[in-house]
Amino acid sequence: MKRSNLLNLLGIGLAGAGVYALTHLTPSFSESPSLEGNKESYKTSDFKDDSDEVLLARMLFGEARNCSKDEKIAIAFTALNRNKDGKKWNGEGNIKDVLLCKWQYSCFNSNDPNRAKLMDPETYDRVSFEACLDVARNVLNGNYKNPMDGATHYHTKNVSPRWKNSPKMTFLGQMGKHIFYRED
């Protein structure tokens, strides 16, 4: 059937064809992994309504936005590993509890300079936040292998936290700016 006949059958003239295409054939944001054209805002005053994906992306944005994709993946997996480790001080129950557990991921601490950036990541650096959303989505969907298998903790080379010398910590390796450990 010719396109013009199909449009007439649908009751759409040629002038209305563009409107039909825009309203019926354009994918919505939920069908697209990109923030392009997104009407949803990631601005928040707290994190209570965030999905695991958005909250994990916020953590990556605060902790690793300038890191390689592999480094972001390794850092994201620390939250999944902590969720399964059974240690209450790491947070328990679900990814949100782990990420928001006090003093676990410093970017969420009230005194951390990254916290304000987490609350409005698109205004600060939309492209980096989109990359963090992509990593978070794919980690949670099981599309990536954990490059630092079993890591529950990490720190940058610029700091030396007391916990790293604990006999319960096992050094796993270094990737980019970060050093990874597993709490036994």
ChimeraX commands (.cxc) that place a marker at each C-alpha (Angstrom):
marker #1 position 0.00,0.00,0.00 radius 0.5
marker #1 position 1.29,3.45,-0.88 radius 0.5
marker #1 position 2.26,5.72,2.00 radius 0.5
marker #1 position -0.27,8.40,1.00 radius 0.5
marker #1 position -3.06,5.77,0.86 radius 0.5
marker #1 position -2.04,4.45,4.28 radius 0.5
marker #1 position -2.09,7.96,5.74 radius 0.5
marker #1 position -5.52,8.62,4.23 radius 0.5
marker #1 position -6.75,5.28,5.64 radius 0.5
marker #1 position -5.53,6.36,9.07 radius 0.5
marker #1 position -7.31,9.69,8.60 radius 0.5
marker #1 position -4.07,11.62,8.49 radius 0.5
marker #1 position -3.39,14.04,5.69 radius 0.5
marker #1 position 0.14,14.79,4.59 radius 0.5
marker #1 position 0.22,17.84,6.86 radius 0.5
marker #1 position -0.69,15.66,9.85 radius 0.5
marker #1 position 1.85,12.96,8.97 radius 0.5
marker #1 position 4.67,14.83,10.70 radius 0.5
marker #1 position 2.59,15.26,13.85 radius 0.5
marker #1 position 1.64,11.56,13.75 radius 0.5
marker #1 position 5.29,10.56,13.40 radius 0.5
marker #1 position 6.35,12.83,16.26 radius 0.5
marker #1 position 3.67,11.59,18.63 radius 0.5
marker #1 position 3.57,7.89,17.67 radius 0.5
marker #1 position 6.94,6.95,16.24 radius 0.5
marker #1 position 9.39,8.88,18.43 radius 0.5
marker #1 position 10.76,6.74,21.28 radius 0.5
marker #1 position 10.13,7.99,24.78 radius 0.5
marker #1 position 12.99,8.57,27.23 radius 0.5
marker #1 position 12.28,5.24,28.94 radius 0.5
marker #1 position 13.02,3.47,25.66 radius 0.5
marker #1 position 16.29,5.35,25.17 radius 0.5
marker #1 position 19.36,5.08,27.41 radius 0.5
marker #1 position 20.35,8.64,26.55 radius 0.5
marker #1 position 19.38,11.73,28.49 radius 0.5
marker #1 position 18.80,13.46,25.12 radius 0.5
marker #1 position 15.34,14.98,25.10 radius 0.5
marker #1 position 14.73,13.86,28.69 radius 0.5
marker #1 position 12.14,15.95,30.49 radius 0.5
marker #1 position 12.92,14.21,33.80 radius 0.5
marker #1 position 15.25,16.06,36.12 radius 0.5
marker #1 position 17.78,14.38,38.34 radius 0.5
marker #1 position 17.81,17.35,40.68 radius 0.5
marker #1 position 16.91,16.36,44.25 radius 0.5
marker #1 position 17.06,17.64,47.81 radius 0.5
marker #1 position 17.56,14.11,49.14 radius 0.5
marker #1 position 17.94,10.65,47.63 radius 0.5
marker #1 position 14.84,8.90,49.00 radius 0.5
marker #1 position 12.98,8.62,45.70 radius 0.5
marker #1 position 15.97,7.49,43.61 radius 0.5
marker #1 position 15.94,4.06,42.00 radius 0.5
marker #1 position 18.97,1.83,42.58 radius 0.5
marker #1 position 20.15,2.75,39.08 radius 0.5
marker #1 position 19.98,6.50,39.64 radius 0.5
marker #1 position 21.51,6.29,43.11 radius 0.5
marker #1 position 24.36,4.07,41.86 radius 0.5
marker #1 position 24.92,6.55,39.01 radius 0.5
marker #1 position 25.05,9.40,41.54 radius 0.5
marker #1 position 27.66,7.48,43.57 radius 0.5
marker #1 position 29.76,6.90,40.44 radius 0.5
marker #1 position 29.39,10.56,39.54 radius 0.5
marker #1 position 30.61,11.59,43.00 radius 0.5
marker #1 position 33.38,9.02,43.31 radius 0.5
marker #1 position 34.60,8.33,39.77 radius 0.5
marker #1 position 33.18,10.68,37.12 radius 0.5
marker #1 position 36.65,11.40,35.71 radius 0.5
marker #1 position 37.74,7.76,35.69 radius 0.5
marker #1 position 37.78,5.14,32.93 radius 0.5
marker #1 position 34.71,3.03,32.26 radius 0.5
marker #1 position 36.43,-0.06,33.72 radius 0.5
marker #1 position 37.28,1.85,36.88 radius 0.5
marker #1 position 33.65,3.01,37.19 radius 0.5
marker #1 position 32.49,-0.59,36.74 radius 0.5
marker #1 position 34.86,-1.82,39.49 radius 0.5
marker #1 position 33.66,0.91,41.85 radius 0.5
marker #1 position 29.99,0.15,41.11 radius 0.5
marker #1 position 30.57,-3.50,41.95 radius 0.5
marker #1 position 31.80,-2.58,45.45 radius 0.5
marker #1 position 28.22,-1.60,46.30 radius 0.5
marker #1 position 26.84,-4.89,44.95 radius 0.5
marker #1 position 29.50,-6.83,46.86 radius 0.5
marker #1 position 28.77,-4.96,50.09 radius 0.5
marker #1 position 25.09,-5.68,49.64 radius 0.5
marker #1 position 25.92,-9.40,49.75 radius 0.5
marker #1 position 28.65,-9.42,52.42 radius 0.5
marker #1 position 26.38,-9.57,55.51 radius 0.5
marker #1 position 28.28,-6.85,57.38 radius 0.5
marker #1 position 25.87,-4.38,58.96 radius 0.5
marker #1 position 28.38,-1.52,59.02 radius 0.5
marker #1 position 28.53,-1.63,55.21 radius 0.5
marker #1 position 24.76,-1.24,54.96 radius 0.5
marker #1 position 22.33,-4.07,54.46 radius 0.5
marker #1 position 19.10,-4.95,52.78 radius 0.5
marker #1 position 19.46,-3.37,49.37 radius 0.5
marker #1 position 21.70,-1.23,47.19 radius 0.5
marker #1 position 20.15,2.00,48.46 radius 0.5
marker #1 position 20.89,1.10,52.10 radius 0.5
marker #1 position 24.48,0.23,51.20 radius 0.5
marker #1 position 25.06,3.43,49.25 radius 0.5
marker #1 position 23.49,5.70,51.84 radius 0.5
marker #1 position 24.94,3.98,54.92 radius 0.5
marker #1 position 26.74,6.67,56.91 radius 0.5
marker #1 position 30.48,7.00,56.20 radius 0.5
marker #1 position 30.56,4.29,53.51 radius 0.5
marker #1 position 30.61,6.27,50.25 radius 0.5
marker #1 position 32.07,9.65,51.11 radius 0.5
marker #1 position 30.34,11.53,48.28 radius 0.5
marker #1 position 27.05,11.13,50.19 radius 0.5
marker #1 position 28.48,12.53,53.46 radius 0.5
marker #1 position 26.95,15.88,54.39 radius 0.5
marker #1 position 30.37,17.55,54.58 radius 0.5
marker #1 position 31.66,16.20,51.23 radius 0.5
marker #1 position 32.00,18.82,48.45 radius 0.5
marker #1 position 30.69,16.30,45.90 radius 0.5
marker #1 position 27.33,15.96,47.63 radius 0.5
marker #1 position 25.98,19.20,46.11 radius 0.5
marker #1 position 27.05,17.95,42.68 radius 0.5
marker #1 position 25.17,14.67,43.26 radius 0.5
marker #1 position 22.00,16.59,43.97 radius 0.5
marker #1 position 22.04,18.26,40.56 radius 0.5
marker #1 position 24.47,16.29,38.36 radius 0.5
marker #1 position 23.09,17.43,35.00 radius 0.5
marker #1 position 23.78,21.07,35.77 radius 0.5
marker #1 position 27.33,20.27,36.87 radius 0.5
marker #1 position 28.32,17.81,34.09 radius 0.5
marker #1 position 25.52,16.24,32.06 radius 0.5
marker #1 position 27.79,14.14,29.82 radius 0.5
marker #1 position 29.63,12.54,32.74 radius 0.5
marker #1 position 26.36,11.81,34.53 radius 0.5
marker #1 position 24.98,10.13,31.42 radius 0.5
marker #1 position 28.09,7.90,31.30 radius 0.5
marker #1 position 27.57,7.05,34.99 radius 0.5
marker #1 position 23.92,6.18,34.35 radius 0.5
marker #1 position 24.98,3.87,31.53 radius 0.5
marker #1 position 27.51,2.04,33.73 radius 0.5
marker #1 position 25.03,1.78,36.63 radius 0.5
marker #1 position 22.31,0.38,34.36 radius 0.5
marker #1 position 24.61,-2.20,32.81 radius 0.5
marker #1 position 26.17,-3.29,36.12 radius 0.5
marker #1 position 22.72,-3.77,37.70 radius 0.5
marker #1 position 21.49,-5.65,34.61 radius 0.5
marker #1 position 24.46,-8.05,34.75 radius 0.5
marker #1 position 25.95,-6.90,31.45 radius 0.5
marker #1 position 29.46,-6.36,32.85 radius 0.5
marker #1 position 31.90,-8.69,34.57 radius 0.5
marker #1 position 33.41,-7.43,37.80 radius 0.5
marker #1 position 37.01,-6.41,37.01 radius 0.5
marker #1 position 38.00,-6.46,40.72 radius 0.5
marker #1 position 36.17,-9.59,41.76 radius 0.5
marker #1 position 35.01,-9.42,45.37 radius 0.5
marker #1 position 36.14,-5.83,46.07 radius 0.5
marker #1 position 34.14,-4.15,48.82 radius 0.5
marker #1 position 36.41,-1.17,49.47 radius 0.5
marker #1 position 38.62,1.21,47.54 radius 0.5
marker #1 position 40.43,4.49,47.91 radius 0.5
marker #1 position 42.38,6.78,45.64 radius 0.5
marker #1 position 46.15,6.78,45.59 radius 0.5
marker #1 position 46.00,10.25,47.19 radius 0.5
marker #1 position 44.69,9.03,50.56 radius 0.5
marker #1 position 45.68,6.38,53.07 radius 0.5
marker #1 position 42.67,5.35,55.18 radius 0.5
marker #1 position 43.27,3.55,58.48 radius 0.5
marker #1 position 41.02,0.63,57.50 radius 0.5
marker #1 position 43.36,-0.47,54.68 radius 0.5
marker #1 position 45.86,-1.86,57.24 radius 0.5
marker #1 position 43.26,-3.97,59.03 radius 0.5
marker #1 position 44.04,-7.70,59.06 radius 0.5
marker #1 position 40.49,-8.16,57.71 radius 0.5
marker #1 position 41.38,-6.33,54.48 radius 0.5
marker #1 position 42.84,-8.18,51.51 radius 0.5
marker #1 position 44.55,-6.10,48.83 radius 0.5
marker #1 position 43.14,-6.98,45.38 radius 0.5
marker #1 position 44.89,-4.58,43.04 radius 0.5
marker #1 position 44.99,-1.15,41.53 radius 0.5
marker #1 position 43.07,0.25,38.59 radius 0.5
marker #1 position 43.68,3.78,37.41 radius 0.5
marker #1 position 43.50,6.14,40.39 radius 0.5
marker #1 position 41.98,3.57,42.76 radius 0.5
marker #1 position 43.26,0.75,44.97 radius 0.5
marker #1 position 40.80,-2.07,45.75 radius 0.5
marker #1 position 40.35,-4.36,48.75 radius 0.5
marker #1 position 38.03,-7.09,49.97 radius 0.5
marker #1 position 36.92,-7.17,53.58 radius 0.5
marker #1 position 37.15,-10.75,54.84 radius 0.5
marker link #1:1,2 radius 0.2
marker link #1:2,3 radius 0.2
marker link #1:3,4 radius 0.2
marker link #1:4,5 radius 0.2
marker link #1:5,6 radius 0.2
marker link #1:6,7 radius 0.2
marker link #1:7,8 radius 0.2
marker link #1:8,9 radius 0.2
marker link #1:9,10 radius 0.2
marker link #1:10,11 radius 0.2
marker link #1:11,12 radius 0.2
marker link #1:12,13 radius 0.2
marker link #1:13,14 radius 0.2
marker link #1:14,15 radius 0.2
marker link #1:15,16 radius 0.2
marker link #1:16,17 radius 0.2
marker link #1:17,18 radius 0.2
marker link #1:18,19 radius 0.2
marker link #1:19,20 radius 0.2
marker link #1:20,21 radius 0.2
marker link #1:21,22 radius 0.2
marker link #1:22,23 radius 0.2
marker link #1:23,24 radius 0.2
marker link #1:24,25 radius 0.2
marker link #1:25,26 radius 0.2
marker link #1:26,27 radius 0.2
marker link #1:27,28 radius 0.2
marker link #1:28,29 radius 0.2
marker link #1:29,30 radius 0.2
marker link #1:30,31 radius 0.2
marker link #1:31,32 radius 0.2
marker link #1:32,33 radius 0.2
marker link #1:33,34 radius 0.2
marker link #1:34,35 radius 0.2
marker link #1:35,36 radius 0.2
marker link #1:36,37 radius 0.2
marker link #1:37,38 radius 0.2
marker link #1:38,39 radius 0.2
marker link #1:39,40 radius 0.2
marker link #1:40,41 radius 0.2
marker link #1:41,42 radius 0.2
marker link #1:42,43 radius 0.2
marker link #1:43,44 radius 0.2
marker link #1:44,45 radius 0.2
marker link #1:45,46 radius 0.2
marker link #1:46,47 radius 0.2
marker link #1:47,48 radius 0.2
marker link #1:48,49 radius 0.2
marker link #1:49,50 radius 0.2
marker link #1:50,51 radius 0.2
marker link #1:51,52 radius 0.2
marker link #1:52,53 radius 0.2
marker link #1:53,54 radius 0.2
marker link #1:54,55 radius 0.2
marker link #1:55,56 radius 0.2
marker link #1:56,57 radius 0.2
marker link #1:57,58 radius 0.2
marker link #1:58,59 radius 0.2
marker link #1:59,60 radius 0.2
marker link #1:60,61 radius 0.2
marker link #1:61,62 radius 0.2
marker link #1:62,63 radius 0.2
marker link #1:63,64 radius 0.2
marker link #1:64,65 radius 0.2
marker link #1:65,66 radius 0.2
marker link #1:66,67 radius 0.2
marker link #1:67,68 radius 0.2
marker link #1:68,69 radius 0.2
marker link #1:69,70 radius 0.2
marker link #1:70,71 radius 0.2
marker link #1:71,72 radius 0.2
marker link #1:72,73 radius 0.2
marker link #1:73,74 radius 0.2
marker link #1:74,75 radius 0.2
marker link #1:75,76 radius 0.2
marker link #1:76,77 radius 0.2
marker link #1:77,78 radius 0.2
marker link #1:78,79 radius 0.2
marker link #1:79,80 radius 0.2
marker link #1:80,81 radius 0.2
marker link #1:81,82 radius 0.2
marker link #1:82,83 radius 0.2
marker link #1:83,84 radius 0.2
marker link #1:84,85 radius 0.2
marker link #1:85,86 radius 0.2
marker link #1:86,87 radius 0.2
marker link #1:87,88 radius 0.2
marker link #1:88,89 radius 0.2
marker link #1:89,90 radius 0.2
marker link #1:90,91 radius 0.2
marker link #1:91,92 radius 0.2
marker link #1:92,93 radius 0.2
marker link #1:93,94 radius 0.2
marker link #1:94,95 radius 0.2
marker link #1:95,96 radius 0.2
marker link #1:96,97 radius 0.2
marker link #1:97,98 radius 0.2
marker link #1:98,99 radius 0.2
marker link #1:99,100 radius 0.2
marker link #1:100,101 radius 0.2
marker link #1:101,102 radius 0.2
marker link #1:102,103 radius 0.2
marker link #1:103,104 radius 0.2
marker link #1:104,105 radius 0.2
marker link #1:105,106 radius 0.2
marker link #1:106,107 radius 0.2
marker link #1:107,108 radius 0.2
marker link #1:108,109 radius 0.2
marker link #1:109,110 radius 0.2
marker link #1:110,111 radius 0.2
marker link #1:111,112 radius 0.2
marker link #1:112,113 radius 0.2
marker link #1:113,114 radius 0.2
marker link #1:114,115 radius 0.2
marker link #1:115,116 radius 0.2
marker link #1:116,117 radius 0.2
marker link #1:117,118 radius 0.2
marker link #1:118,119 radius 0.2
marker link #1:119,120 radius 0.2
marker link #1:120,121 radius 0.2
marker link #1:121,122 radius 0.2
marker link #1:122,123 radius 0.2
marker link #1:123,124 radius 0.2
marker link #1:124,125 radius 0.2
marker link #1:125,126 radius 0.2
marker link #1:126,127 radius 0.2
marker link #1:127,128 radius 0.2
marker link #1:128,129 radius 0.2
marker link #1:129,130 radius 0.2
marker link #1:130,131 radius 0.2
marker link #1:131,132 radius 0.2
marker link #1:132,133 radius 0.2
marker link #1:133,134 radius 0.2
marker link #1:134,135 radius 0.2
marker link #1:135,136 radius 0.2
marker link #1:136,137 radius 0.2
marker link #1:137,138 radius 0.2
marker link #1:138,139 radius 0.2
marker link #1:139,140 radius 0.2
marker link #1:140,141 radius 0.2
marker link #1:141,142 radius 0.2
marker link #1:142,143 radius 0.2
marker link #1:143,144 radius 0.2
marker link #1:144,145 radius 0.2
marker link #1:145,146 radius 0.2
marker link #1:146,147 radius 0.2
marker link #1:147,148 radius 0.2
marker link #1:148,149 radius 0.2
marker link #1:149,150 radius 0.2
marker link #1:150,151 radius 0.2
marker link #1:151,152 radius 0.2
marker link #1:152,153 radius 0.2
marker link #1:153,154 radius 0.2
marker link #1:154,155 radius 0.2
marker link #1:155,156 radius 0.2
marker link #1:156,157 radius 0.2
marker link #1:157,158 radius 0.2
marker link #1:158,159 radius 0.2
marker link #1:159,160 radius 0.2
marker link #1:160,161 radius 0.2
marker link #1:161,162 radius 0.2
marker link #1:162,163 radius 0.2
marker link #1:163,164 radius 0.2
marker link #1:164,165 radius 0.2
marker link #1:165,166 radius 0.2
marker link #1:166,167 radius 0.2
marker link #1:167,168 radius 0.2
marker link #1:168,169 radius 0.2
marker link #1:169,170 radius 0.2
marker link #1:170,171 radius 0.2
marker link #1:171,172 radius 0.2
marker link #1:172,173 radius 0.2
marker link #1:173,174 radius 0.2
marker link #1:174,175 radius 0.2
marker link #1:175,176 radius 0.2
marker link #1:176,177 radius 0.2
marker link #1:177,178 radius 0.2
marker link #1:178,179 radius 0.2
marker link #1:179,180 radius 0.2
marker link #1:180,181 radius 0.2
marker link #1:181,182 radius 0.2
marker link #1:182,183 radius 0.2
marker link #1:183,184 radius 0.2
view
